[in-house]
Structures are given as C-alpha cells and as structure tokens.
Amino acid sequence: MTSDQQQSFVGRFTEMCQADARVVAAFLGGSHAAGTADAYSDLDVYAIIDDEAYDGFFAERRAFMRGLGEPLFLEDFNAFGFDMLNFQYVGGVEGELALARASRFTHIHGGPFTPLVDKQGVLAEVVFPWYRPTPAEQGENLHGLIFWFWRDMSVFIKAMGRGQFWYAYGQVERARVRCVNLARLSVDFTEGAEGYEKLEAAVPGERLRSLQATFCLLERAALFEAAGRLLRCYEELAVPLAAAHGVIYPADLARQVSGRLERLRLGQSDTTVEGTPHPAGG
C-alpha cells in the first residue's frame, strides 16, 4: 500500500533521475516492490551512477535529495558496505536511498524490484540475490555469540557487585540480544538478520515469551532473576547449536561465571577463580 505522498515522491525521484545524465538507472525496492507494504512501510529507492560521474554525484548527494523536497532528516548510513542516505521529509515520507556504480551494483539490494529509470538497459535481466552469510561466516558468528555471552555476564557481575544497576541492566540487554540472535540461528542457520528487527516473524512465540520474561525493573532482585532466566534461555539455545555446528561449547567458562553469579546473588564474595578474589578495579 503506497500513500499518495509516497507515490508523488517516487514520481519526483524518477523525473530527477531521468533528467540527471549521471544517473544510469533507478529502481524501487523493499516491501513496495515486493507487494507487502503497509501503512508503516518506508521507501527504498536506488540510483545507479555512471562510474566516472560517481564521485561527483556522491559529493552532491544532499543537493540531489533536497531537490525532492524539504528534508527534516538526511544522514549518511554505510553499515552495509555501500553508500546510503536515510531521509525523512516534511509531510512524513521517509526511507533510504542507496547508491552504486554502474560497473557493480547487484550487492546493494536483494529480492524483487520495480525499475523506474533504465537508460542503458542494465536492469533488463538483472537478479538481485538475497544476502546469505556463508557457513564459515555463520560459524564465526555462532562462536562469538556463545563465548561473548559469558563476557556480558562477567561484566553484569561486576556491575551488580558495585551496586551499578544501570550498568548491570545494560549488560542484561547485551546478553539478551545475543540470545535473540541465537534464537534466530536455531530457526534458520542461514539467516543474516540480527537483533529485534522483524523478530516476531523469525522466531516462534514460545521462545519469545521466554526471552520476554527477562525484561525487568531496575532493582537488585529483579536483575538477578532476569540474569538467571537469560542463563537458562542461553543454555537451551547455545548447547544444541554448538553441537550441531561444530563449535566448542565453553563448559568450564560457563561453570566459572555461573558460579560467580550465584555466589554474588547469595551475598557471598565474588571470585573469578575458586579462592582468588575478583580484582576490585577490574
């Protein structure tokens, strides 16, 4: 479902790309191209630029976007490895513009698309593959999730021992996101998505309810309860995933950190190794 304002924006974008000699092609992607857009969907637009003109166009990218209306938010974003601008205009139209050179552009999008401008026929038979991490990349990702969870728990212990509940809450959040990503991998090991985005569609409700129970108040007892619930969620996810994908599960590390957490919960002094005090400044 595309609003009248969005349709008007796409029309202006198409006209500007058609008039700009530097633009080789342009297209619409995302949910609007896939036919799954709703009233909350933003716009994903793409411009393919002549190689020799790319640097000049990029330098003037903000001026190009201001030609489409009055932006209230216009910021660069390149976390995906290519140039993007996030935008929001007066009136509410928002979304992303991705840019690429004509010699290489299939990496900037995945899935269906709607051509808007194609001056040289570069979009005629193109396929934009969905991003899927390699098995080796997923193995490294899984290894990191499994091991760094215990680092999060160690920092949680430090924060709780010092009475720094805000800091401790932040570590609960970090550990929860790692469990969310483990839950994603337990459903689809080839998935490249991370974090909370579209999580309801990726993970069964039962697993989400277990993670939901780890949200808590900023209080000592509640934080310890949330950490304990996270440990159980983590173990239910990490142990079988490690076994299935050849990742060594850090059983000794798990026992050590879990023991420290339990001793602190019971009001006993924290130790990093049995009988060795945890450094107060660590």
C-alpha positions in Angstrom: 0.0 0.0 0.0 1.7 3.2 -1.2 0.3 6.5 0.0 -0.3 9.5 -2.3 2.7 11.3 -0.8 4.9 8.3 -1.4 3.7 8.0 -5.0 4.3 11.7 -5.5 7.9 11.3 -4.1 8.7 8.3 -6.3 7.4 10.3 -9.3 9.7 13.2 -8.5 12.6 10.9 -7.8 12.0 9.2 -11.2 11.9 12.6 -13.0 15.1 13.8 -11.4 17.0 10.6 -12.2 15.7 10.7 -15.8 16.9 14.3 -16.1 20.3 13.7 -14.5 22.8 12.5 -17.1 24.9 10.9 -14.3 22.2 8.5 -13.3 22.2 5.3 -15.5 19.3 3.6 -13.8 17.0 3.8 -10.8 14.6 1.4 -9.1 12.2 0.9 -6.2 12.8 -2.0 -3.8 11.8 -3.2 -0.4 8.2 -4.0 0.6 6.7 -1.7 -2.0 8.3 -3.7 -4.8 7.5 -7.0 -3.1 3.8 -6.1 -2.7 3.9 -6.4 1.1 3.9 -2.8 2.1 1.6 -1.5 4.8 0.7 1.9 6.1 4.0 2.0 8.1 6.4 0.9 5.3 9.0 3.4 4.2 10.5 3.8 0.7 13.7 2.0 -0.5 14.9 3.8 -3.6 18.1 3.1 -5.5 20.2 5.1 -8.0 22.9 3.5 -10.2 25.5 6.1 -11.3 27.9 6.2 -14.2 31.4 5.1 -12.9 33.2 8.3 -14.0 30.5 10.5 -12.6 30.0 8.7 -9.3 32.4 10.7 -7.1 30.8 14.0 -8.3 27.3 12.7 -7.8 28.2 11.5 -4.3 29.7 14.8 -3.4 26.4 16.5 -4.4 24.1 13.8 -3.0 22.5 16.1 -0.4 21.7 18.7 -3.0 20.1 16.0 -5.1 17.9 14.9 -2.2 16.9 18.4 -1.4 15.6 18.7 -4.9 12.9 16.2 -3.9 11.5 18.3 -1.0 12.4 19.7 2.4 14.3 17.1 4.4 14.0 17.1 8.2 16.4 14.2 8.5 19.1 13.4 5.9 22.0 11.4 7.2 24.6 9.0 5.6 24.5 5.3 6.5 27.0 2.8 5.2 26.9 -0.1 7.7 26.0 -2.5 4.9 29.2 -1.7 2.9 27.7 0.7 0.3 26.6 4.3 0.3 23.2 5.1 1.6 21.2 8.1 2.8 18.4 7.9 5.3 15.8 10.5 4.8 12.6 11.9 6.2 10.8 14.9 4.5 8.2 17.4 5.6 4.9 15.6 5.3 6.3 12.3 6.6 7.8 10.5 3.6 10.8 8.6 4.8 13.2 5.8 3.7 16.6 5.2 2.2 18.4 6.0 -1.0 21.2 3.5 -1.9 23.9 4.4 -4.4 26.2 2.3 -6.6 28.4 2.4 -9.6 27.1 1.1 -12.9 30.0 -1.4 -13.1 28.9 -3.1 -9.8 25.5 -2.7 -8.2 23.8 -6.1 -7.6 25.2 -6.1 -4.0 23.0 -3.1 -2.9 19.7 -4.9 -2.9 18.1 -8.3 -2.6 14.9 -9.6 -4.0 12.2 -8.1 -6.3 12.4 -4.6 -7.6 10.5 -2.1 -9.8 12.5 -0.3 -12.5 11.9 3.4 -12.6 14.7 4.5 -15.0 16.9 2.4 -17.2 18.8 4.4 -19.8 21.2 1.7 -20.8 19.2 -1.5 -20.2 21.3 -2.5 -17.2 18.2 -3.7 -15.2 16.8 -5.7 -18.1 17.8 -9.2 -16.9 19.5 -8.4 -13.5 18.8 -10.5 -10.4 19.4 -9.1 -7.0 20.4 -12.0 -4.8 19.3 -12.1 -1.1 22.2 -11.8 1.2 23.1 -15.1 2.9 26.2 -15.4 5.0 28.5 -18.4 4.2 28.6 -21.4 6.6 32.1 -20.3 7.7 30.8 -16.8 8.5 27.9 -18.2 10.4 30.2 -20.5 12.3 32.3 -17.5 13.4 29.1 -15.6 14.3 27.9 -18.5 16.4 31.3 -18.8 18.1 31.1 -15.2 19.0 27.6 -15.3 20.4 28.4 -18.4 22.5 31.6 -17.0 24.1 30.8 -13.3 24.4 27.6 -14.1 26.3 29.8 -15.1 29.2 31.7 -11.8 29.0 28.4 -10.0 29.2 27.6 -12.0 32.3 31.0 -11.3 33.8 30.5 -7.5 33.4 27.0 -7.9 34.8 28.5 -9.5 37.9 31.0 -6.6 38.3 28.2 -4.0 38.0 26.0 -5.8 40.4 28.8 -6.2 42.9 29.4 -2.4 42.8 25.7 -1.6 43.0 25.7 -0.1 39.5 22.2 -1.2 38.5 22.0 0.9 35.3 25.3 -0.7 34.1 24.0 -4.1 35.0 20.8 -3.5 33.2 22.8 -2.6 30.0 24.6 -5.9 30.3 21.4 -7.8 30.6 20.3 -6.1 27.4 23.5 -7.1 25.6 23.2 -10.7 26.7 19.5 -10.7 25.7 20.3 -9.6 22.2 22.9 -12.4 21.9 20.2 -14.9 23.0 17.8 -13.3 20.4 20.4 -13.9 17.7 20.9 -17.5 18.9 17.2 -18.0 18.7 17.3 -16.7 15.1 20.0 -19.2 14.2 18.1 -22.0 15.9 15.3 -21.5 13.5 17.3 -20.7 10.3 21.1 -21.1 10.4 21.4 -19.4 7.0 19.7 -16.1 8.1 21.7 -13.0 8.1 19.3 -10.8 10.1 20.2 -9.8 13.7 18.6 -8.2 16.7 15.0 -7.3 17.2 14.0 -6.3 13.7 11.0 -8.3 12.4 11.7 -10.8 15.3 8.1 -11.9 15.6 8.2 -13.3 12.1 11.5 -15.1 12.6 11.2 -16.8 16.0 8.3 -18.8 17.4 6.2 -17.1 20.0 7.1 -19.7 22.7 10.8 -18.8 22.5 10.0 -15.1 22.5 7.9 -15.5 25.7 10.9 -17.0 27.4 13.0 -14.0 26.4 10.3 -11.5 27.2 10.4 -12.7 30.8 14.0 -11.4 31.0 12.8 -7.7 30.9 12.9 -6.4 34.4 12.9 -3.5 36.8 16.0 -1.6 37.8 16.2 -3.5 41.2 18.7 -5.9 42.6 16.4 -8.9 42.9 14.7 -8.3 39.6 18.1 -8.0 37.8 19.4 -11.3 39.3 16.1 -13.0 38.3 16.5 -11.7 34.8 20.1 -12.9 34.6 19.1 -16.3 35.8 16.3 -16.6 33.2 18.8 -15.5 30.5 21.2 -18.2 31.5 18.5 -20.8 31.1 17.5 -19.4 27.7 21.1 -19.3 26.6 21.8 -22.8 27.6 18.7 -24.1 25.8 19.9 -22.4 22.6 23.7 -22.5 22.7 24.4 -26.1 23.7 22.5 -27.8 20.8 23.6 -25.1 18.3 27.3 -25.7 19.3 26.9 -29.4 19.0 25.1 -29.2 15.6 27.6 -26.8 14.0 31.0 -27.9 15.4 31.5 -25.1 17.8 33.3 -26.0 21.1 31.0 -25.1 24.0 32.9 -23.3 26.8 31.7 -25.5 29.6 34.5 -24.5 32.0 33.9 -20.8 31.4 30.1 -21.4 31.9 30.6 -23.1 35.2 33.0 -20.4 36.4 30.8 -17.4 35.5 27.6 -19.1 36.7 29.2 -19.9 40.0 30.3 -16.3 40.5 26.9 -15.1 39.6 25.2 -17.5 42.2 27.7 -16.6 44.9 27.0 -12.9 44.4 23.3 -13.4 44.4 23.6 -15.2 47.7 25.6 -12.3 49.1 28.9 -14.1 49.1 32.2 -12.5 47.9 32.8 -12.7 44.2 35.8 -14.8 42.8 37.0 -15.2 39.3 38.6 -18.5 40.1 37.8 -20.5 43.2 39.7 -19.0 46.1 41.0 -16.0 44.1 39.4 -12.6 44.8 38.0 -10.7 41.8 40.1 -7.5 41.4 38.0 -4.5 42.6 39.4 -2.4 39.8 38.9 -4.9 37.0 
